[in-house]
Amino acid sequence: MSLPKIPFWKQILISLVLGLSLGISLNPESGIVSKESINPYLPWLKLPGDLFLNLLQMIMIPLVIVSIALGVSSLKNLKDLWNLGSKTLIYFIFTTIISVSIGITLTLVSKPGNQIQNKIQNQTTTDSIAINVSKDKQESIPEIITNIIPKNIINVWSKQQMLSIVFLGMMLGIFFLTSKESGTALKAFCHSLESFCLWVVSLAMKLAPLAVLGLMSYAMVQIGFSLVLGLITYILTVLVGLFLILIFYGLMVFVFTKKNPIHFFYLIREIPILGFSTSSSSSVLPYSLKVAKEKLKLKETVADFVLPLGATINMDGTALYQAVATVFLSQVYQIELSSIDLFLLVGTVTAASIGTAATPGVGLVILSSILYTFHIPIEGITILFGVDRFLDMCRTSVNLTGDLSCAYIMDHIWKEEK
């Protein structure tokens, strides 16, 4: 008889609890072991987590490029439905910017990372990827804008300059849109490359339970009990932000359609529940189309265009999560983000969310690229990974709700214009 398979989220939860328990036991503050006796074993404790992070970082650059390129190229119907397409794209970008701004504001106010930062030991930063966190040399805004266009693609790739990589992905997507015949072979290659990257992500996820166990234990040994309190505040910050986005969707529905937003949420209630359980917008897309046409009574033209496009490029919940996580980890590692940095963070997260594949776990890859852009140690992801699965379920529900609210609004505008 084979043993029953434990669901992935339960594996992560069990690993989180075991990691916290083991870390508390091995923490020198507990008095069970001394700091000198436990230090030689710490690298072995975090080995599964290092392998997990290395797998994600290995495919980070190609995944960002091809995902954004294919996301932009999904606007293939824009020529036929230019009026609808342009309004939809503007709506998606607008709501993403609002979501990122909500996330940054909440994190700056609640400061969840400050509860951990004083306990971070110096070696935590030095053990991470060798990146320069010095902020002494600040570039001017014209220099930042100029450097977005890369002079040398290979140099950009090696230095992982993510703004330039996002720009390269968008240029490639525009090429696919305007040169459909000559870009067919290259687009097929991008599809294959994206499949390979997602396969690597799924492979890395098999290491996830061991990674969580080891890295949470390591974090508890290094940081102590303040980590738990900081994570609770971090989770609450993300959940409050996601709830505010839902309120914002309700306001948008009321302003544009003059319909009761509560009734709208009632009609689509199954979709957020499915999104919560699957953590995948693309998996729920067929049912979203069914609800849009049968319950919301949307025109097929609108539903068939807006919802697949939304599943590709509309990731408001994910964008808020990435903004909160970036500012949270900057507080943890005491890396001050200037006003220009925060402005760039809005743009970077908005652009990166366009390329976030609608698959569980890929958000972590995109987050690591954003952290690298702002010189925040990527190993900080390990602090968050234990609670990421639950937050992924929550933000997927918000992403799907955003897609349907946009389709609902665009259908109303489309009918008025007709």
Secondary structure as the mmCIF struct_conf table of DSSP 4:
data_model
#
loop_
_struct_conf.conf_type_id
_struct_conf.id
_struct_conf.beg_label_comp_id
_struct_conf.beg_label_asym_id
_struct_conf.beg_label_seq_id
_struct_conf.end_label_comp_id
_struct_conf.end_label_asym_id
_struct_conf.end_label_seq_id
HELX_LH_PP_P HELX_LH_PP_P1 SER A 2 PRO A 7
HELX_RH_AL_P HELX_RH_AL_P1 PHE A 8 LEU A 26
BEND BEND1 ASN A 27 ASN A 27
HELX_RH_3T_P HELX_RH_3T_P1 PRO A 28 SER A 30
BEND BEND2 GLY A 31 VAL A 33
HELX_RH_AL_P HELX_RH_AL_P2 LYS A 35 ILE A 38
HELX_RH_3T_P HELX_RH_3T_P2 ASN A 39 TYR A 41
HELX_RH_AL_P HELX_RH_AL_P3 LEU A 42 LEU A 45
TURN_TY1_P TURN_TY1_P1 LYS A 46 LYS A 46
HELX_RH_AL_P HELX_RH_AL_P4 LEU A 47 MET A 58
TURN_TY1_P TURN_TY1_P2 ILE A 59 ILE A 59
HELX_RH_AL_P HELX_RH_AL_P5 MET A 60 SER A 73
TURN_TY1_P TURN_TY1_P3 SER A 74 SER A 74
TURN_TY1_P TURN_TY1_P4 LYS A 76 LEU A 81
HELX_RH_AL_P HELX_RH_AL_P6 TRP A 82 SER A 110
TURN_TY1_P TURN_TY1_P5 PRO A 112 GLY A 113
HELX_RH_AL_P HELX_RH_AL_P7 ASN A 114 GLN A 117
TURN_TY1_P TURN_TY1_P6 ASN A 118 LYS A 119
HELX_RH_AL_P HELX_RH_AL_P8 ASN A 122 THR A 126
TURN_TY1_P TURN_TY1_P7 ASP A 127 ASP A 127
BEND BEND3 SER A 128 SER A 128
BEND BEND4 ASP A 136 LYS A 137
HELX_LH_PP_P HELX_LH_PP_P2 GLN A 138 SER A 140
HELX_RH_AL_P HELX_RH_AL_P9 ILE A 141 ILE A 148
BEND BEND5 ILE A 149 ILE A 149
BEND BEND6 LYS A 151 LYS A 151
HELX_RH_AL_P HELX_RH_AL_P10 ILE A 153 LYS A 159
TURN_TY1_P TURN_TY1_P8 GLN A 160 GLN A 160
HELX_RH_AL_P HELX_RH_AL_P11 MET A 162 THR A 178
TURN_TY1_P TURN_TY1_P9 LYS A 180 GLY A 183
HELX_RH_AL_P HELX_RH_AL_P12 THR A 184 ILE A 223
TURN_TY1_P TURN_TY1_P10 PHE A 225 PHE A 225
HELX_RH_AL_P HELX_RH_AL_P13 SER A 226 THR A 257
BEND BEND7 LYS A 259 LYS A 259
HELX_RH_AL_P HELX_RH_AL_P14 PRO A 261 LEU A 267
TURN_TY1_P TURN_TY1_P11 ILE A 268 ARG A 269
HELX_RH_AL_P HELX_RH_AL_P15 GLU A 270 THR A 278
HELX_RH_AL_P HELX_RH_AL_P16 SER A 281 GLU A 294
TURN_TY1_P TURN_TY1_P12 LYS A 295 LYS A 295
BEND BEND8 LEU A 296 LEU A 296
HELX_RH_AL_P HELX_RH_AL_P17 GLU A 300 ILE A 313
HELX_RH_AL_P HELX_RH_AL_P18 ASP A 316 VAL A 332
TURN_TY1_P TURN_TY1_P13 TYR A 333 GLN A 334
HELX_RH_AL_P HELX_RH_AL_P19 SER A 339 ILE A 354
TURN_TY1_P TURN_TY1_P14 GLY A 355 GLY A 355
BEND BEND9 ALA A 358 THR A 359
TURN_TY1_P TURN_TY1_P15 PRO A 360 GLY A 361
HELX_RH_AL_P HELX_RH_AL_P20 VAL A 362 THR A 373
TURN_TY1_P TURN_TY1_P16 PHE A 374 HIS A 375
HELX_RH_3T_P HELX_RH_3T_P3 ILE A 378 GLY A 380
HELX_RH_AL_P HELX_RH_AL_P21 ILE A 381 GLU A 417
#
